[in-house]
Amino acid sequence: MSINAQTPALPDALGEESVTIVDPRDGSEVGTLPSAAREQVSLAVALSRSVQPEWAATSPAERGSALRRAASALRDGARELADLNTRETGKPPADALGGVEAAISTLEQYAELGPVHRGLSLRGAVTATDYTVAGPRGVAVLLTPWNDPVAVAAGLIGAALVTGNTVIHKPSERCPHVGELLGRLLQPAFPDGVLITLTGGAGVGQQLTTEADVDVYAHVGSSDTGARIARAAVLTGAHVIRENGGNDPLIVDADVDPVWAAGQAALGAFANAGQICTSVERIYVCRAIAEPFLAALTEEARSRNASGTFPPLVDRRMRDAVQAQVGEAVGQGAVCLEGGAVPEGPGAHYPATVLSGCTEAMTVMAEETFGPVAPVTVVDGFDDALRLAAAGPYGLAASVLTGSIAHAQRAIAGLAVGTVKVNAVFGGAPGGSAQPRGISGAGFGYGPELLDEFSLVKVVHISSPPQED
């Protein structure tokens, strides 16, 4: 695909503002990147708009081939990208590399799914033909998070591009170097202007979501930011896909092994220092097994804290927010069984923390914490656990540990969330998708359904002309 000579080019000069990142493990400086200037943001949108029709006119197979080239480039740069991710966000090296590998697989998956993204035939008169065809929405702005920056970005980029949209990717200001490197690795696989990366702070995102001529926004991040994007899109008519904050509950039924259940709770609450969108954020354990469960969960946290390898939070601002919730809970009567204090030394470390005696009035139970905190409420039975787990404005995911198929089915029916996980806090089949509820978002993320989110469907009706006598 060629680009018209009159297509606006992006200027080299960037804005005077810059973003400096320090390694949350030891406080050393990772680097500084300038924010995109207002002029560059505007020209990026103009460039993306100008090349979109020609990109949409390429065949789905050709777009799929471009995604395979992008996946190959990502594979070549996997180690560098993973190492940079660890430096910017503190993500454990194995997890960071796993995120890149997941991104490669996702790009390859969409390279296969794009060409077979098909329409439907409709039944009408026998002398007519009715069917649907899908086309791109146009220019897509992707605003991606820092906690899994490569895998999430690759999924959105792959789905948007293979359906014929052009993409402007704005990575989180907490990992701009990762976003910039990801863009440098992927962009050569596509024609100029089809994939653009803009780094910067909140001002860049605000300009893209309130002032730009854009057709679809995909945002993975906080509920507050997602709500602002959704409100802005009401005025512009842009389609919005959101996976936002969660306050995911875990129900621990009375009939499960408390030690096994504690291992699941610890995995859900402490993996990546609790900085996963679907982390376990609040725990309801039945009284019959509460004592051994709490003892085992406390030991799980203690062993992680003693290991010397527990990952930090992304920065000290996040650590301050987590400590504020823990301190408030203890002040309101919660008992800290392990952790709960900011350690001395450099970086943004925070210990795996277990709180018992928690109530729904505490912020640590009512809001997303996004840190390595396992707040526990002891309930009399499954009915109480389900009632409390189903409460609140969030609707991302929920987990249930139970040996009762009846209780599992009741939880599936009664929890208004996008994903219900039974007897495993993480996992799922490849290509899985989910539709968040409430303030946790809207629209399908990931899987084949994401192709539909980035597409518009046209219905075609063809009739036979009247026959001459």
C-alpha positions in Angstrom: 0.0 0.0 0.0 1.4 3.4 -0.9 0.7 6.7 0.9 -0.4 9.7 -1.1 2.3 12.3 -1.3 0.0 14.9 0.2 -0.6 12.9 3.3 0.4 15.0 6.4 3.6 13.7 8.0 4.2 13.6 11.7 6.7 16.3 12.9 9.9 15.3 14.7 9.4 17.9 17.4 7.5 16.8 20.5 6.0 18.7 23.4 8.0 20.4 26.1 6.5 18.2 28.8 8.1 14.8 29.5 7.5 11.7 31.5 10.3 10.3 33.7 10.1 6.7 34.9 12.0 5.1 37.8 12.5 1.4 38.5 10.0 0.5 41.3 12.4 -2.2 42.5 15.2 0.2 43.5 14.3 3.7 42.5 16.9 4.0 39.7 15.9 6.1 36.7 14.8 4.1 33.6 14.6 7.1 31.4 12.6 10.1 30.2 10.4 10.4 27.2 8.8 13.6 25.9 5.0 13.9 25.6 3.5 14.3 22.1 2.7 18.0 21.4 -0.8 19.0 20.6 0.2 19.6 17.0 1.6 16.0 16.7 -1.6 14.5 18.2 -3.7 16.4 15.6 -1.4 15.4 12.7 -1.4 11.8 13.9 -5.2 11.7 13.7 -5.1 13.4 10.3 -2.6 10.8 9.0 -4.5 7.9 10.4 -7.7 9.2 8.8 -6.1 9.8 5.4 -4.6 6.2 5.1 -7.6 4.4 6.6 -9.6 3.9 3.4 -6.7 2.3 1.5 -5.9 0.1 4.5 -9.6 -1.0 4.6 -9.4 -1.8 0.9 -6.7 -4.4 1.4 -7.9 -7.9 1.6 -8.3 -9.5 5.1 -5.7 -12.1 4.1 -3.2 -9.3 3.4 -4.0 -7.7 6.7 -3.6 -11.1 8.4 -0.1 -11.4 6.8 0.9 -8.1 8.2 -0.1 -9.3 11.6 2.1 -12.3 11.2 5.0 -10.1 10.3 4.3 -8.1 13.4 4.2 -11.2 15.6 7.6 -12.3 14.1 9.1 -8.9 14.9 7.7 -9.1 18.4 9.3 -12.5 18.9 12.6 -11.1 17.8 12.4 -8.3 20.4 10.7 -10.3 23.2 13.6 -10.4 25.6 14.3 -6.7 25.3 10.7 -5.8 25.6 10.2 -8.0 28.7 13.3 -6.6 30.4 12.1 -3.1 29.8 8.7 -4.0 31.2 10.3 -5.3 34.4 12.4 -2.1 34.7 9.4 0.2 34.2 6.7 -1.6 36.2 8.4 -4.1 38.4 6.6 -7.0 36.8 8.5 -10.3 37.5 10.8 -11.2 34.6 9.0 -14.5 33.9 5.6 -12.8 34.0 6.9 -10.0 31.7 8.2 -12.5 29.2 5.0 -14.5 29.5 3.1 -11.3 28.6 5.1 -10.8 25.4 4.6 -14.5 24.5 0.8 -14.0 25.0 1.0 -10.9 22.8 2.7 -12.9 20.0 0.0 -15.6 20.2 -2.7 -13.1 20.2 -1.4 -11.4 17.0 -1.1 -14.8 15.4 -4.7 -15.7 16.5 -6.1 -12.5 15.0 -4.1 -13.1 11.8 -6.1 -16.3 11.5 -9.5 -15.0 12.7 -9.5 -11.8 10.6 -9.8 -13.5 7.2 -12.7 -15.8 8.4 -14.6 -13.0 10.1 -17.7 -13.6 8.2 -21.2 -12.2 7.7 -24.6 -13.9 7.8 -27.0 -15.0 5.1 -30.6 -13.9 5.8 -33.7 -15.8 4.7 -36.0 -13.8 2.5 -37.8 -14.3 -0.8 -36.5 -17.1 -3.0 -35.9 -14.5 -5.8 -33.8 -12.2 -3.6 -30.5 -12.4 -1.7 -30.0 -10.9 1.7 -26.7 -11.0 3.7 -24.5 -9.0 6.0 -21.0 -7.8 5.5 -18.7 -6.3 8.1 -16.5 -3.3 7.6 -14.1 -1.3 9.8 -15.3 1.6 11.9 -12.4 3.8 10.8 -9.8 5.4 13.1 -9.3 3.6 16.5 -7.7 5.1 19.5 -6.3 2.5 21.9 -5.5 3.5 25.5 -3.8 0.7 27.3 -2.7 0.0 30.9 0.7 -0.6 32.6 0.0 -3.8 34.5 0.1 -6.0 31.3 1.1 -3.5 28.7 2.3 -5.8 25.9 -0.4 -8.5 25.9 -3.3 -6.1 26.2 -2.0 -3.7 23.6 -1.3 -6.5 21.1 -4.8 -7.9 21.5 -6.4 -4.5 20.8 -4.0 -3.6 18.0 -4.4 -7.0 16.3 -8.2 -6.9 16.4 -8.4 -3.3 15.2 -6.0 -3.6 12.4 -7.1 -7.0 11.0 -10.7 -5.6 10.6 -9.4 -2.7 8.5 -9.2 0.1 11.1 -6.1 2.3 11.5 -4.8 2.6 15.0 -3.4 5.3 17.3 -2.0 3.7 20.4 -1.5 5.7 23.5 0.3 3.5 26.1 0.1 4.3 29.8 2.3 7.1 31.1 3.6 4.6 33.7 5.3 2.5 31.0 5.9 4.8 28.1 9.3 3.2 27.1 7.5 -0.2 26.8 4.8 1.4 24.6 7.4 3.2 22.5 9.5 0.1 21.9 6.4 -2.0 21.1 5.4 0.6 18.5 8.9 0.5 17.0 8.8 -3.3 16.8 5.3 -3.5 15.2 5.1 -0.5 13.0 7.3 -1.7 10.1 4.9 -4.6 9.5 2.3 -2.1 8.3 2.1 0.8 5.8 3.0 4.2 7.1 0.3 5.7 9.2 -1.6 2.5 9.8 -0.2 2.1 13.3 0.9 5.2 15.2 2.2 5.3 18.8 1.9 8.5 20.9 3.5 8.7 24.3 2.7 11.2 27.0 0.6 11.9 30.0 -3.0 12.6 30.6 -3.1 15.6 28.3 -2.4 13.4 25.3 -5.2 11.0 26.2 -7.6 13.9 26.9 -6.9 15.5 23.5 -7.5 12.1 21.7 -10.7 11.5 23.5 -12.3 14.9 23.5 -11.0 16.8 20.5 -10.0 14.2 17.8 -12.0 12.9 14.9 -12.0 9.3 16.0 -14.5 6.4 15.3 -13.8 4.0 18.2 -12.1 4.1 21.5 -10.8 1.0 23.3 -9.7 1.7 26.9 -8.3 -0.7 29.5 -7.8 1.1 32.8 -9.5 2.8 35.7 -13.3 3.1 36.0 -13.1 6.9 36.5 -11.1 7.4 33.2 -13.4 4.9 31.4 -16.5 6.9 32.5 -15.0 10.1 31.2 -14.2 8.6 27.8 -17.8 7.2 27.6 -19.3 10.6 28.4 -17.1 12.3 25.8 -18.1 9.8 23.2 -21.8 10.6 23.7 -21.0 13.9 22.0 -18.8 12.6 19.2 -20.7 9.4 18.4 -17.6 7.2 18.7 -18.0 3.6 19.7 -16.4 2.8 23.1 -15.0 -0.5 24.3 -14.0 -0.5 28.0 -12.5 -2.9 30.4 -12.2 -1.0 33.6 -11.7 -1.4 37.3 -12.8 -4.5 39.3 -13.5 -5.4 42.9 -13.6 -9.1 42.3 -15.0 -11.3 45.1 -13.9 -14.8 46.0 -16.4 -17.1 47.8 -14.9 -19.9 49.8 -17.5 -22.5 50.5 -17.6 -24.6 53.7 -17.0 -27.9 51.9 -13.5 -27.2 50.3 -10.1 -28.0 51.6 -9.1 -24.8 53.5 -5.4 -25.1 52.7 -6.1 -25.5 48.9 -8.5 -22.6 49.1 -5.9 -20.4 50.8 -3.5 -21.2 48.0 -6.1 -20.1 45.4 -6.8 -16.9 47.4 -3.1 -16.1 47.7 -2.6 -16.6 44.0 -5.5 -14.4 43.2 -4.6 -11.6 45.6 -0.8 -11.6 45.4 0.1 -12.5 41.8 2.0 -9.5 40.3 1.6 -7.8 43.7 -2.2 -7.8 43.2 -1.9 -5.6 40.1 -4.0 -7.7 37.7 -7.4 -6.6 36.5 -9.1 -9.7 37.7 -7.2 -10.0 41.0 -9.1 -11.3 44.0 -10.0 -8.1 45.8 -12.3 -9.3 48.6 -12.8 -12.7 50.2 -15.9 -14.3 51.9 -15.1 -17.5 53.7 -17.7 -19.7 55.4 -17.2 -19.8 59.2 -16.9 -23.6 59.3 -13.4 -23.5 57.7 -12.5 -19.9 58.5 -9.8 -20.6 61.1 -7.7 -23.0 59.1 -8.2 -21.0 56.0 -6.9 -17.8 57.6 -4.0 -19.6 59.1 -3.0 -21.0 55.7 -3.6 -17.7 53.9 -1.4 -15.9 56.5 1.4 -18.5 55.9 1.0 -18.0 52.1 1.6 -14.3 52.6 4.4 -14.7 55.1 6.3 -17.1 52.8 6.1 -14.6 49.9 7.3 -11.8 52.1 10.2 -13.9 53.3 11.2 -15.0 49.8 13.0 -11.8 48.8 11.5 -12.0 45.3 8.0 -10.5 45.9 7.5 -7.9 43.2 7.0 -4.2 44.0 4.0 -2.0 43.2 4.4 0.1 40.0 5.3 3.3 41.9 5.1 5.0 45.3 1.9 6.8 44.3 0.2 3.4 44.0 1.8 2.2 47.3 0.5 5.2 49.1 -3.0 4.5 47.9 -2.8 0.8 49.0 -1.4 1.7 52.4 -4.2 4.3 52.9 -6.8 1.6 52.4 -5.1 -0.8 54.7 -4.6 1.8 57.4 -8.2 2.8 57.2 -9.4 -0.8 57.6 -7.2 -1.4 60.6 -8.4 1.9 62.1 -12.0 0.6 61.6 -11.4 -2.7 63.4 -9.8 -5.0 60.9 -6.9 -7.2 62.2 -3.7 -7.3 60.2 -2.4 -10.9 60.3 0.5 -10.3 58.0 2.1 -7.4 56.2 0.3 -4.1 56.3 3.3 -1.8 56.7 5.5 0.2 54.2 9.0 -1.3 54.3 12.1 0.9 54.5 14.5 1.2 51.6 14.3 2.3 47.9 11.7 1.4 45.4 7.9 0.9 45.8 7.8 -2.4 47.7 4.7 -3.4 49.7 4.2 -6.7 51.5 1.6 -9.4 50.9 -1.0 -8.4 53.4 -3.9 -10.4 55.1 -6.7 -8.6 56.9 -9.4 -10.4 58.9 -12.5 -9.0 60.4 -13.3 -6.8 57.4 -16.7 -5.2 56.8 -18.5 -3.8 53.8 -18.0 -0.3 55.2 -14.3 -0.4 54.7 -12.9 1.0 51.5 -10.6 -2.1 51.1 -13.8 -4.1 50.6 -15.9 -1.6 48.7 -13.4 -0.3 46.2 -10.6 -1.6 44.0 -7.3 -1.8 45.9 -5.0 -3.0 43.1 -2.3 -4.1 45.5 -1.2 -7.3 47.4 -4.0 -7.2 50.0 -6.3 -10.1 50.9 -9.2 -8.7 53.0 -11.3 -11.4 54.5 -14.9 -11.4 55.9 -16.1 -14.5 57.7 -19.8 -15.4 56.9 -22.2 -17.9 58.4 -22.8 -19.7 55.1 -22.9 -19.7 51.3 -26.1 -17.6 51.1 -24.5 -14.7 53.0 -21.3 -15.0 50.9 -23.2 -14.9 47.7 -25.3 -11.9 48.8 -22.2 -9.9 49.7 -20.3 -10.9 46.7 -23.1 -9.8 44.4 -23.3 -6.4 45.9 -21.6 -3.2 44.7 -21.2 -1.3 41.4 -18.4 -3.4 39.8 -18.9 -6.3 37.5 -15.6 -7.5 36.1 -15.1 -11.1 37.4 -15.8 -13.3 40.4 -14.4 -16.6 41.7 -16.2 -19.4 43.7 -14.5 -22.3 45.4 -17.0 -25.0 46.1 -17.6 -28.7 45.9 -21.4 -28.2 45.4 -22.6 -28.0 41.8 -25.8 -26.4 43.1 -23.8 -23.6 44.8 -21.7 -23.2 41.7 -24.8 -22.8 39.5 -26.4 -20.4 41.9 -23.3 -18.3 41.8 -23.1 -18.3 38.0 -26.7 -17.1 37.9 -26.5 -14.6 40.7 -23.2 -12.8 40.1 -23.6 -9.9 37.6 -20.1 -10.0 36.3 -18.4 -10.7 32.9 -16.6 -13.8 34.1 -17.4 -16.4 36.8 -14.5 -18.7 37.7 -15.3 -21.9 39.5 -12.5 -23.6 41.5 -9.7 -21.7 39.8 -9.0 -18.0 40.3 -7.1 -17.7 37.0 -7.2 -19.6 33.7 -9.4 -20.0 30.7 -9.4 -21.3 27.2 -7.5 -19.5 24.4 -9.7 -17.0 22.6 -11.9 -16.4 25.6 -13.8 -13.2 25.8 -15.9 -11.4 28.4 -18.4 -8.5 28.7 -17.9 -6.5 31.9 -20.9 -5.0 33.7 -21.6 -1.9 35.8 -18.6 0.5 36.2 -16.2 -2.3 35.2 -16.8 -1.5 31.5 -18.8 -2.3 28.4 -18.3 -4.3 25.2 -16.5 -7.5 24.6 -12.7 -7.6 25.1 -10.5 -10.2 23.5 -11.5 -13.3 21.6 -13.4 -13.4 18.3 -16.1 -11.0 19.7 -13.5 -8.2 19.7 -13.5 -8.3 15.9 -17.2 -7.5 16.1 -16.6 -4.5 18.4 -14.2 -3.0 15.8 -16.6 -3.6 12.9 -19.8 -2.1 11.5 -22.3 -4.4 9.9 -24.0 -3.6 6.6 -27.1 -5.4 5.5 -27.4 -6.1 1.7 -30.7 -6.8 -0.1 -30.6 -7.8 -3.7 -33.9 -8.4 -5.6 -34.4 -9.7 -9.1 -35.6 -7.0 -11.6 -39.1 -7.4 -12.9 -39.4 -9.8 -15.8 -40.5 -8.5 -19.2 -43.6 -10.2 -20.7 
